[in-house]
């Protein structure tokens, strides 16, 4: 089944793209959620007319993402966690912890955009990739320090 995306969707593509998906996925999820519309000839023509606006919006969002990338790469996020003798954490640092620390510094980012393969379980400095927009990925420096009693 071919659908036209009405908004950017990480797994499938960008707004205005025509993608081929399974019928059930398109009918039961993408279309009811408003993420896509069916790729009928009428809808294709309507999307072609909107393509200029979409392109302008895409360029603006990408420019904003580049600005956010520069701002994030200049930051160092410091987190304090309880740790044992050998520098191992009693808990772990997850993407949710990093997102809330960024929120405290005035940057609002979805935790799903923070690419953390597995939670951080040791003290130290880490470079964490943050996928802000397709083709725009920032490297965020995160330091995990021991919590002082």
C-alpha positions as CSV (number, residue, x, y, z in Angstrom):
1,X,0.0,0.0,0.0
2,X,1.4,3.4,-0.9
3,X,0.9,6.3,1.4
4,X,2.0,10.0,1.5
5,X,3.5,11.1,4.8
6,X,1.8,14.2,6.2
7,X,4.6,14.7,8.8
8,X,8.2,13.6,9.4
9,X,8.3,10.0,10.7
10,X,11.7,8.7,11.7
11,X,11.2,5.1,10.6
12,X,9.6,5.9,7.2
13,X,10.7,9.3,5.9
14,X,10.0,13.0,5.7
15,X,6.7,14.9,5.1
16,X,5.5,14.6,1.5
17,X,7.4,11.4,0.8
18,X,5.5,8.5,-0.9
19,X,6.3,5.3,0.9
20,X,5.2,1.7,0.5
21,X,4.0,0.1,3.7
22,X,2.0,-3.0,4.7
23,X,-1.8,-2.5,4.3
24,X,-2.5,-3.2,8.0
25,X,0.2,-0.7,9.1
26,X,-1.2,2.0,6.8
27,X,-4.9,1.5,7.5
28,X,-4.7,0.7,11.2
29,X,-1.9,3.0,12.4
30,X,-0.6,5.6,10.0
31,X,-3.8,7.0,8.5
32,X,-5.9,7.0,11.8
33,X,-2.9,8.8,13.6
34,X,-2.8,11.4,10.9
35,X,0.8,10.5,10.0
36,X,-0.1,9.6,6.4
37,X,-2.8,9.7,3.8
38,X,-3.6,7.2,1.1
39,X,-1.6,7.9,-2.1
40,X,-4.6,8.4,-4.5
41,X,-4.0,10.4,-7.7
42,X,-6.1,13.3,-6.1
43,X,-3.9,13.3,-2.9
44,X,-0.7,13.1,-5.0
45,X,-1.7,16.3,-6.9
46,X,-2.6,18.1,-3.6
47,X,0.8,17.1,-2.2
48,X,2.6,18.4,-5.3
49,X,0.9,21.8,-4.8
50,X,2.1,21.8,-1.2
51,X,5.6,20.7,-2.0
52,X,7.1,24.2,-2.1
53,X,5.7,25.0,1.4
54,X,7.0,21.7,2.7
55,X,10.4,22.3,1.3
56,X,10.6,25.8,2.8
57,X,9.4,24.4,6.2
58,X,12.0,21.6,5.9
59,X,14.8,24.0,5.3
60,X,13.7,26.2,8.3
61,X,13.5,23.2,10.6
62,X,16.9,21.9,9.4
63,X,18.5,25.4,10.1
64,X,16.9,25.4,13.6
65,X,18.3,21.9,14.1
66,X,21.8,23.0,13.1
67,X,21.6,25.9,15.6
68,X,20.5,23.5,18.3
69,X,23.3,21.1,17.4
70,X,25.9,23.9,17.8
71,X,24.4,24.8,21.2
72,X,24.3,21.2,22.4
73,X,27.8,20.5,21.3
74,X,29.1,23.4,23.4
75,X,27.3,22.1,26.5
76,X,28.5,19.6,29.1
77,X,25.8,17.8,31.0
78,X,26.8,16.8,34.5
79,X,24.9,14.2,36.4
80,X,25.4,13.0,40.0
81,X,24.6,9.4,40.8
82,X,25.3,7.1,43.8
83,X,28.3,5.0,43.1
84,X,30.3,2.1,44.6
85,X,34.0,1.9,45.4
86,X,35.1,1.0,41.8
87,X,33.1,3.7,40.1
88,X,30.1,1.5,39.3
89,X,26.8,3.1,39.7
90,X,24.1,1.7,41.9
91,X,21.5,2.6,39.3
92,X,22.1,3.8,35.8
93,X,21.9,6.9,33.7
94,X,19.2,6.6,31.0
95,X,18.2,8.8,28.1
96,X,15.3,10.1,30.3
97,X,17.9,11.3,32.8
98,X,19.9,13.1,30.1
99,X,16.7,14.6,28.6
100,X,15.6,16.0,32.0
101,X,19.2,17.4,32.6
102,X,19.0,19.1,29.2
103,X,15.5,20.4,30.1
104,X,17.1,22.0,33.3
105,X,19.6,23.8,31.0
106,X,16.8,25.2,28.7
107,X,16.9,22.6,25.9
108,X,13.8,20.6,25.3
109,X,14.5,17.4,23.4
110,X,12.6,14.1,23.2
111,X,14.3,11.3,25.0
112,X,13.8,9.0,22.0
113,X,16.2,11.2,20.0
114,X,19.0,10.5,22.4
115,X,20.8,7.5,21.0
116,X,21.9,5.5,24.0
117,X,22.6,1.9,23.1
118,X,22.6,0.8,26.7
119,X,22.2,2.8,30.0
120,X,25.4,4.3,31.5
121,X,26.5,2.3,34.5
122,X,29.9,3.7,35.3
123,X,31.4,7.1,36.3
124,X,33.2,9.1,33.7
125,X,32.8,11.2,30.5
126,X,30.7,10.0,27.6
127,X,29.9,11.4,24.1
128,X,26.3,10.6,23.4
129,X,24.9,11.1,19.9
130,X,21.6,13.0,19.7
131,X,19.6,12.7,16.5
132,X,18.0,16.1,16.3
133,X,16.8,15.9,12.7
134,X,17.6,13.5,9.8
135,X,21.2,14.3,8.7
136,X,21.7,16.5,11.9
137,X,23.3,14.6,14.8
138,X,24.9,16.4,17.7
139,X,27.5,14.8,20.0
140,X,26.5,15.7,23.6
141,X,29.2,15.4,26.3
142,X,27.8,13.8,29.5
143,X,29.8,13.5,32.7
144,X,28.7,11.2,35.5
145,X,30.1,12.2,38.9
146,X,29.7,10.4,42.2
147,X,26.9,11.8,44.4
148,X,28.3,13.3,47.6
149,X,26.6,12.4,50.9
